[in-house]
Amino acid sequence: MKKISNKLGMLGGAAVLLFLACGIISGTWVVKFEIAKNNPLFWTGEFYYSQVDMSEAGDWEDHKDHLKDIDLIGFELWAVNNTDSDKKYRVYAASDGSGLDATSARSEIETSGTLILDDVPLPPGINTHITYGQSFKYLKNFEKLVSYAEDGSIRFFAMETDGAVHADLHVDSMYVIVTFTAGL
């Protein structure tokens, strides 16, 4: 009986060493980055602007050096369109090094930014909730968005699709939700 116990113990130890040596230790994390809560995004006069710094999330900071894959990126939005007509919004993204920021012209964003959300509907006068699951039907250029996330910071630019320029949108809250896998 003792021999069987010793062999099982050695087999278990060998399994743990193999597990460690092969880098199988990994996990999946979900982090939510708050863009706006209870106040509007920064209105530039042509578009809404915000930036997400991935270092603000503890799980991201703890595991970014062992990042294996960004599995999903989605959004969650609560917003009110304060006009009397239906509106649709586009969201562009850019990296820190892109040169695009709150001082850029709308035409620069549309030309040099990456369209990541398209035709997000906001009916007039009601609080609209776009869930994380619903956000995927509006998501575009996922691979480019992933590359921005891997760099650690994403700049966002939201604007009406019809080219109108007015600040009649109130965003109660918006989150970027990133699911990633990391391991040794």
Backbone as numpy.savetxt, mean C-alpha at the origin, in Angstrom:
# Nx Ny Nz CAx CAy CAz Cx Cy Cz
13.84 -48.94 24.90 13.01 -47.75 24.90 13.88 -46.49 24.90
14.99 -46.55 25.68 15.88 -45.40 25.76 16.53 -45.13 24.41
16.87 -46.21 23.67 17.48 -46.06 22.35 16.52 -45.37 21.38
15.24 -45.73 21.47 14.24 -45.11 20.60 14.12 -43.63 20.93
14.12 -43.28 22.22 14.04 -41.88 22.65 15.23 -41.09 22.14
16.44 -41.68 22.28 17.64 -40.98 21.82 17.60 -40.76 20.31
17.15 -41.77 19.56 17.09 -41.65 18.10 16.06 -40.60 17.69
14.91 -40.57 18.37 13.90 -39.56 18.07 14.41 -38.15 18.39
15.16 -38.03 19.51 15.74 -36.74 19.88 16.76 -36.27 18.86
17.61 -37.20 18.39 18.61 -36.86 17.39 17.93 -36.50 16.06
16.88 -37.26 15.70 16.15 -36.98 14.48 15.48 -35.61 14.55
14.90 -35.29 15.71 14.26 -33.98 15.91 15.29 -32.86 15.81
16.46 -33.05 16.43 17.53 -32.05 16.36 18.02 -31.85 14.94
18.16 -32.95 14.22 18.59 -32.86 12.82 17.55 -32.12 11.99
16.28 -32.37 12.25 15.21 -31.70 11.52 15.25 -30.19 11.77
15.48 -29.79 13.03 15.57 -28.37 13.36 16.76 -27.74 12.65
17.93 -28.40 12.64 19.10 -27.86 11.96 18.86 -27.73 10.46
18.22 -28.73 9.85 17.89 -28.66 8.44 16.94 -27.50 8.16
15.97 -27.35 9.05 14.99 -26.28 8.94 15.69 -24.92 8.93
16.63 -24.75 9.86 17.37 -23.49 9.96 18.31 -23.29 8.77
19.01 -24.36 8.37 19.98 -24.26 7.29 19.32 -23.93 5.96
18.13 -24.40 5.75 17.45 -24.19 4.47 16.70 -22.87 4.41
16.70 -22.13 5.49 16.02 -20.84 5.49 14.52 -20.96 5.42
13.98 -22.00 5.97 12.55 -22.23 5.88 11.78 -21.38 6.89
12.49 -20.82 7.85 11.80 -20.00 8.85 11.33 -18.72 8.17
10.04 -18.58 8.04 9.48 -17.39 7.42 8.10 -17.16 7.97
7.55 -16.03 7.64 6.20 -15.69 8.08 5.60 -14.66 7.15
4.32 -14.44 7.32 3.60 -13.45 6.53 3.03 -12.42 7.48
3.19 -11.15 7.14 2.70 -10.06 7.96 1.80 -9.15 7.14
0.88 -8.52 7.81 0.01 -7.52 7.19 0.20 -6.22 7.96
0.55 -5.17 7.23 0.71 -3.86 7.87 -0.20 -2.85 7.18
-0.78 -1.97 7.99 -1.66 -0.92 7.49 -0.96 0.42 7.68
-0.81 1.14 6.59 -0.20 2.46 6.63 -1.30 3.49 6.49
-1.44 4.33 7.49 -2.48 5.36 7.47 -2.06 6.51 6.57
-2.91 6.85 5.63 -2.65 8.03 4.79 -3.38 9.23 5.36
-4.65 9.09 5.64 -5.42 10.23 6.16 -6.46 9.70 7.13
-6.66 10.40 8.19 -7.71 10.03 9.14 -8.29 11.32 9.72
-9.57 11.51 9.48 -10.32 12.65 10.02 -9.81 14.01 9.58
-9.08 14.06 8.50 -8.75 15.33 7.87 -8.42 15.07 6.41
-8.60 16.05 5.55 -8.37 15.81 4.13 -6.90 15.60 3.81
-6.65 14.93 2.69 -5.30 14.84 2.19 -4.85 16.25 1.82
-3.57 16.42 1.63 -3.03 17.73 1.28 -3.49 18.10 -0.13
-4.26 19.17 -0.25 -4.75 19.66 -1.54 -3.73 20.65 -2.10
-3.23 20.38 -3.29 -2.19 21.23 -3.89 -2.75 22.32 -4.77
-4.04 22.26 -5.05 -4.65 23.17 -6.01 -4.95 22.46 -7.32
-4.31 21.29 -7.54 -4.55 20.49 -8.73 -4.86 19.03 -8.42
-4.39 18.55 -7.28 -4.56 17.15 -6.89 -4.34 17.02 -5.39
-4.72 15.86 -4.86 -4.46 15.54 -3.45 -3.14 14.79 -3.38
-2.37 15.07 -2.34 -1.04 14.49 -2.22 -0.84 13.89 -0.83
-0.14 12.77 -0.79 0.27 12.17 0.47 1.47 11.28 0.22
2.16 10.95 1.29 3.31 10.07 1.18 3.26 9.05 2.31
3.57 7.80 1.99 3.64 6.75 3.00 5.10 6.38 3.20
5.53 6.45 4.45 6.88 6.04 4.82 6.75 4.67 5.48
7.25 3.64 4.81 7.10 2.28 5.30 7.78 2.07 6.66
8.78 2.89 6.98 9.50 2.72 8.24 8.63 3.04 9.45
7.44 3.61 9.22 6.56 3.93 10.34 5.84 2.70 10.90
5.92 1.58 10.20 5.28 0.34 10.68 6.34 -0.56 11.28
6.16 -0.93 12.53 7.14 -1.74 13.25 7.42 -3.08 12.58
6.36 -3.78 12.14 6.56 -5.09 11.49 7.39 -4.95 10.23
7.16 -3.90 9.45 7.94 -3.68 8.23 9.41 -3.45 8.59
9.65 -2.58 9.56 11.03 -2.28 9.97 11.72 -3.53 10.51
11.00 -4.32 11.28 11.58 -5.53 11.87 11.99 -6.56 10.82
11.30 -6.60 9.69 11.49 -7.68 8.72 11.97 -7.25 7.34
12.15 -5.96 7.10 12.48 -5.49 5.74 13.79 -6.06 5.22
14.75 -6.35 6.10 16.03 -6.89 5.66 15.93 -8.35 5.22
14.83 -8.99 5.56 14.63 -10.40 5.21 13.41 -10.57 4.31
13.05 -9.51 3.60 11.88 -9.51 2.73 12.06 -10.53 1.61
11.09 -11.41 1.47 11.11 -12.39 0.38 10.13 -12.00 -0.72
8.97 -11.49 -0.33 7.96 -11.20 -1.34 6.90 -10.26 -0.76
6.47 -9.32 -1.58 5.28 -8.54 -1.24 4.14 -9.25 -1.95
3.26 -9.83 -1.17 2.21 -10.68 -1.71 1.04 -9.88 -2.26
0.59 -8.88 -1.52 -0.56 -8.07 -1.92 -0.38 -6.64 -1.43
-0.92 -5.72 -2.19 -1.06 -4.34 -1.74 -2.47 -3.92 -2.12
-3.21 -3.46 -1.14 -4.56 -2.98 -1.39 -4.80 -1.71 -0.62
-6.01 -1.20 -0.72 -6.35 0.06 -0.08 -7.69 -0.07 0.62
-7.91 0.80 1.58 -9.21 0.92 2.22 -9.48 2.42 2.32
-10.70 2.82 1.95 -11.00 4.24 1.85 -12.40 4.53 2.38
-12.52 5.59 3.16 -13.79 6.19 3.55 -13.72 7.64 3.12
-14.60 8.05 2.21 -14.54 9.42 1.68 -15.93 9.93 1.35
-16.06 11.26 1.33 -17.31 11.91 0.96 -17.03 12.85 -0.21
-17.80 12.69 -1.27 -17.77 13.58 -2.41 -18.77 14.70 -2.10
-18.28 15.89 -1.84 -19.13 17.02 -1.43 -19.66 17.82 -2.62
-19.92 17.16 -3.73 -20.52 17.83 -4.88 -21.90 17.23 -5.11
-22.58 17.71 -6.12 -23.91 17.17 -6.43 -23.88 16.23 -7.64
-22.68 15.75 -8.02 -22.58 14.82 -9.14 -21.59 13.70 -8.85
-21.77 12.59 -9.57 -20.86 11.45 -9.42 -19.45 11.87 -9.84
-18.47 11.38 -9.11 -17.07 11.64 -9.44 -16.33 10.32 -9.46
-15.28 10.28 -10.27 -14.37 9.15 -10.29 -12.97 9.70 -10.12
-12.17 8.96 -9.37 -10.81 9.41 -9.08 -9.79 8.41 -9.58
-8.62 8.95 -9.91 -7.44 8.16 -10.24 -6.40 8.46 -9.18
-5.59 7.46 -8.90 -4.48 7.65 -7.98 -3.21 7.21 -8.71
-2.24 8.10 -8.72 -0.92 7.82 -9.28 0.05 7.66 -8.11
1.13 6.93 -8.36 2.17 6.75 -7.34 3.52 7.05 -7.96
4.47 7.36 -7.09 5.84 7.60 -7.52 6.77 7.31 -6.35
8.01 7.07 -6.67 9.02 6.84 -5.63 9.60 8.17 -5.18
10.34 8.13 -4.09 11.00 9.34 -3.59 11.94 9.95 -4.62
12.65 9.11 -5.34 13.64 9.60 -6.29 13.07 10.05 -7.63
11.77 10.03 -7.78 11.14 10.34 -9.06 11.17 11.83 -9.41
11.32 12.67 -8.40 11.24 14.11 -8.62 9.81 14.64 -8.54
8.82 13.74 -8.48 7.42 14.15 -8.36 7.08 14.35 -6.88
6.40 15.47 -6.59 5.98 15.74 -5.23 4.79 16.70 -5.26
4.46 17.28 -4.13 3.30 18.17 -4.02 3.44 19.42 -4.87
4.66 19.78 -5.28 4.86 20.98 -6.10 4.80 20.69 -7.60
4.67 19.43 -7.98 4.62 19.05 -9.39 3.29 19.48 -10.01
3.30 19.68 -11.31 2.07 19.98 -12.04 1.30 18.68 -12.29
-0.01 18.81 -12.38 -0.85 17.65 -12.64 -0.40 16.93 -13.91
-0.07 17.66 -14.95 0.37 17.05 -16.20 1.64 16.22 -16.01
2.54 16.67 -15.13 3.75 15.89 -14.82 3.39 14.56 -14.15
2.43 14.63 -13.23 2.00 13.41 -12.52 1.40 12.42 -13.52
0.54 12.92 -14.39 -0.12 12.06 -15.37 0.86 11.47 -16.39
1.92 12.20 -16.68 2.92 11.74 -17.64 3.97 10.84 -17.01
4.46 11.21 -15.83 5.60 10.51 -15.23 5.24 9.61 -14.05
4.07 9.79 -13.46 3.65 8.93 -12.36 3.14 7.60 -12.87
2.91 6.68 -11.95 2.38 5.36 -12.29 0.94 5.29 -11.83
0.03 5.06 -12.77 -1.39 4.91 -12.43 -1.56 3.62 -11.63
-2.06 3.74 -10.39 -2.23 2.54 -9.57 -3.68 2.25 -9.22
-4.54 3.27 -9.21 -5.98 3.07 -9.01 -6.70 3.87 -10.08
-7.69 3.25 -10.72 -8.36 3.94 -11.80 -9.87 3.83 -11.66
-10.54 4.95 -11.91 -12.01 5.02 -11.90 -12.63 4.60 -10.57
-12.07 5.07 -9.46 -12.65 4.83 -8.14 -13.89 5.70 -8.02
-15.08 5.09 -7.91 -16.32 5.88 -7.92 -16.65 6.48 -6.56
-17.08 7.73 -6.58 -17.55 8.40 -5.37 -18.85 9.12 -5.70
-19.97 8.53 -5.31 -21.26 9.19 -5.56 -21.39 10.45 -4.70
-22.26 11.37 -5.08 -22.37 12.65 -4.37 -23.00 12.53 -2.98
-22.42 13.28 -2.06 -23.04 13.53 -0.76 -23.14 12.40 0.23
-22.55 11.24 -0.04 -22.62 10.15 0.93 -21.22 9.69 1.29
-21.11 9.08 2.47 -19.83 8.52 2.88 -19.65 7.19 2.16
-18.68 7.12 1.28 -18.40 5.92 0.50 -17.29 5.13 1.17
-17.48 3.83 1.27 -16.46 2.95 1.82 -16.02 1.98 0.73
-14.76 2.05 0.35 -14.16 1.08 -0.57 -13.33 0.15 0.31
-13.71 -1.11 0.36 -13.01 -2.07 1.22 -11.70 -2.52 0.59
-10.89 -3.15 1.39 -9.64 -3.72 0.91 -9.92 -4.67 -0.26
-10.88 -5.56 -0.11 -11.22 -6.50 -1.17 -11.71 -5.81 -2.43
-12.51 -4.77 -2.28 -13.02 -4.03 -3.45 -11.90 -3.27 -4.16
-10.88 -2.87 -3.43 -9.82 -2.05 -4.03 -9.09 -2.77 -5.16
-9.09 -4.08 -5.15 -8.35 -4.82 -6.18 -8.95 -4.65 -7.58
-10.23 -4.36 -7.66 -10.81 -4.18 -9.00 -10.39 -2.84 -9.63
-9.86 -1.94 -8.84 -9.40 -0.64 -9.35 -7.87 -0.60 -9.50
-7.19 -1.59 -8.96 -5.73 -1.61 -8.90 -5.10 -1.84 -10.27
-4.09 -1.06 -10.58 -3.32 -1.15 -11.84 -1.83 -1.16 -11.50
-1.03 -1.69 -12.40 0.43 -1.62 -12.31 0.97 -2.12 -10.97
0.50 -3.29 -10.57 0.86 -3.86 -9.28 2.37 -4.01 -9.11
3.06 -4.52 -10.12 4.50 -4.76 -9.99 5.28 -3.47 -9.73
4.87 -2.40 -10.36 5.54 -1.11 -10.15 5.26 -0.61 -8.72
4.04 -0.78 -8.27 3.69 -0.39 -6.90 4.52 -1.19 -5.89
4.71 -2.47 -6.16 5.55 -3.32 -5.29 6.97 -2.77 -5.25
7.50 -2.36 -6.39 8.87 -1.83 -6.40 8.98 -0.56 -5.55
7.95 0.29 -5.59 7.96 1.48 -4.73 7.93 1.09 -3.26
7.11 0.11 -2.92 7.02 -0.35 -1.53 8.36 -0.92 -1.07
9.01 -1.69 -1.93 10.31 -2.26 -1.57 11.34 -1.17 -1.31
11.22 -0.04 -1.97 12.13 1.08 -1.75 11.88 1.77 -0.40
10.69 1.54 0.20 10.43 2.05 1.53 9.55 3.27 1.64
9.19 3.88 0.52 8.36 5.07 0.57 7.58 5.19 -0.73
6.33 5.62 -0.63 5.49 5.80 -1.81 4.82 7.17 -1.73
4.88 7.90 -2.82 4.16 9.17 -2.92 2.87 8.92 -3.71
1.75 9.48 -3.22 0.45 9.29 -3.85 -0.14 10.61 -4.32
-0.79 10.57 -5.49 -1.41 11.74 -6.09 -2.80 11.32 -6.55
-3.85 11.91 -5.99 -5.23 11.57 -6.35 -5.88 12.74 -7.07
-6.61 12.44 -8.15 -7.25 13.48 -8.94 -8.49 12.93 -9.63
-9.40 13.83 -9.96 -10.60 13.43 -10.68 -10.24 12.98 -12.09
-10.95 11.98 -12.57 -10.64 11.45 -13.91 -11.08 12.40 -15.02
-12.07 13.26 -14.75 -12.58 14.14 -15.81 -11.75 15.41 -15.99
-10.67 15.54 -15.24 -9.80 16.70 -15.39 -10.21 17.90 -14.55
-11.32 17.79 -13.83 -11.76 18.91 -12.98 -10.74 19.16 -11.88
-10.68 20.39 -11.45 -9.73 20.77 -10.41 -10.49 21.53 -9.33
-10.92 20.81 -8.31 -11.51 21.45 -7.14 -11.39 20.53 -5.94
-11.42 21.12 -4.77 -11.20 20.39 -3.52 -12.53 20.07 -2.84
-13.33 19.25 -3.46 -14.64 18.91 -2.90 -14.70 17.47 -2.40
-13.58 16.94 -2.01 -13.50 15.57 -1.49 -13.02 15.63 -0.06
-13.72 14.93 0.83 -13.25 14.81 2.20 -12.94 13.34 2.47
-11.69 13.05 2.77 -11.27 11.69 3.07 -11.27 11.53 4.58
-12.19 10.70 5.07 -12.23 10.42 6.51 -11.02 9.60 6.92
-10.74 8.56 6.15 -9.52 7.79 6.39 -9.19 6.96 5.16
-7.90 6.71 5.00 -7.43 5.87 3.90 -6.21 5.12 4.39
-6.17 3.85 4.04 -5.04 3.01 4.43 -4.48 2.31 3.20
-3.16 2.15 3.18 -2.49 1.25 2.25 -2.19 0.01 3.08
-2.62 -1.14 2.60 -2.46 -2.39 3.34 -1.52 -3.29 2.55
-0.38 -3.64 3.16 0.64 -4.43 2.50 0.78 -5.77 3.22
0.67 -6.85 2.45 0.91 -8.21 2.97 2.24 -8.66 2.40
3.17 -9.05 3.28 4.48 -9.45 2.79 4.97 -10.68 3.54
5.89 -11.40 2.88 6.51 -12.59 3.45 7.97 -12.27 3.67
8.47 -12.63 4.83 9.87 -12.44 5.15 10.37 -13.70 5.84
11.64 -13.93 5.75 12.22 -15.10 6.41 13.73 -15.05 6.36
14.31 -15.97 7.10 15.77 -16.05 7.15 16.29 -16.90 6.03
